[in-house]
Amino acid sequence: MVPEKLVILLFAVLGQATWADADVVDVRHAGPVDLAPFVCTDITRSTMIGRACYNAATQSAIIEVRSTYRQFCNLPKPTFDALLDAPSMGQFYRKHIQGSKAAASYACAPRPRQHG
């Protein structure tokens, strides 16, 4: 049986946590990424795009595509905004982000390995 004081302490600690504290997603080819510096939009009108997050300071986006998070760097804000406003977000993503001539320039540099 768990001591009552431990349960109270656990609730006190969890009560201080915010959703942003726990919003770390596993990004394909990048590993865990904290979404705290991003502004995220949950998407309900697309069968392909589930969530789109943008960090204006770094011009980077994290887009959930078919339940897989993908990161894009040097993505202009107008392009990200156009994705959110597109009649078909999936078609826009495939044509202007993933499959565009600029797609290679949206690739992010590999993160350095952590040594432990």
VENPECOR-V345686 format. One record per residue. RES is the residue in one letter. OMEGA is omega in degrees with one decimal (none if undefined). BURIAL is I if it has 24 or more other ideal C-beta (glycine too) atoms within 12 Angstrom, else O. Layout:
{{RES & OMEGA & BURIAL} {RES & OMEGA & BURIAL}}
//
This chain:
{{M & -178.2 & O} {V & 178.9 & O} {P & -176.7 & O} {E & -179.3 & O} {K & 178.4 & O} {L & 178.7 & O} {V & 179.0 & O} {I & 178.9 & O} {L & 179.8 & O} {L & 178.1 & O} {F & 179.4 & O} {A & 179.7 & O} {V & -179.5 & O} {L & 178.5 & O} {G & 179.3 & O} {Q & -178.7 & O} {A & 175.4 & O} {T & 178.7 & O} {W & -179.7 & O} {A & 179.1 & O} {D & -174.4 & O} {A & -174.9 & O} {D & 174.5 & O} {V & -178.6 & O} {V & 177.7 & I} {D & -176.1 & O} {V & 179.4 & I} {R & 179.0 & O} {H & 179.9 & O} {A & -178.1 & I} {G & -176.9 & O} {P & 177.8 & O} {V & 177.1 & I} {D & -177.9 & O} {L & -178.4 & I} {A & -179.1 & O} {P & -178.0 & O} {F & 169.1 & I} {V & -174.5 & O} {C & 176.2 & I} {T & 173.4 & I} {D & -175.2 & O} {I & 179.0 & I} {T & -174.8 & O} {R & -179.2 & O} {S & 175.4 & I} {T & -177.4 & O} {M & -176.4 & I} {I & -178.7 & I} {G & -177.4 & I} {R & 178.5 & I} {A & -177.2 & I} {C & -178.1 & I} {Y & 175.0 & I} {N & -176.0 & I} {A & -178.4 & O} {A & -178.5 & O} {T & -176.1 & O} {Q & 178.2 & O} {S & -179.7 & I} {A & 170.2 & I} {I & -175.4 & I} {I & 176.6 & I} {E & -178.5 & I} {V & -179.0 & I} {R & 175.9 & O} {S & 176.3 & O} {T & 178.9 & O} {Y & 178.6 & I} {R & -177.8 & I} {Q & 179.0 & I} {F & -179.3 & I} {C & -179.4 & I} {N & 178.1 & O} {L & -177.8 & I} {P & -179.8 & O} {K & 177.9 & O} {P & 177.7 & O} {T & 177.6 & I} {F & 179.1 & I} {D & 178.6 & O} {A & 175.2 & I} {L & -178.7 & I} {L & -176.9 & I} {D & -174.4 & O} {A & 176.2 & I} {P & 174.6 & O} {S & -178.5 & O} {M & 179.4 & I} {G & 178.7 & I} {Q & 179.1 & O} {F & 179.8 & I} {Y & -178.2 & I} {R & -175.3 & O} {K & -170.4 & O} {H & -178.8 & I} {I & -177.1 & I} {Q & -173.1 & I} {G & -176.2 & O} {S & 174.5 & O} {K & -180.0 & O} {A & -175.8 & O} {A & 179.2 & O} {A & 179.3 & O} {S & 176.8 & O} {Y & 179.3 & I} {A & -179.8 & O} {C & 176.1 & I} {A & 178.4 & O} {P & 177.0 & O} {R & 178.5 & O} {P & 178.9 & O} {R & 177.0 & O} {Q & 177.4 & O} {H & -176.0 & O} {G & none & O}}
//
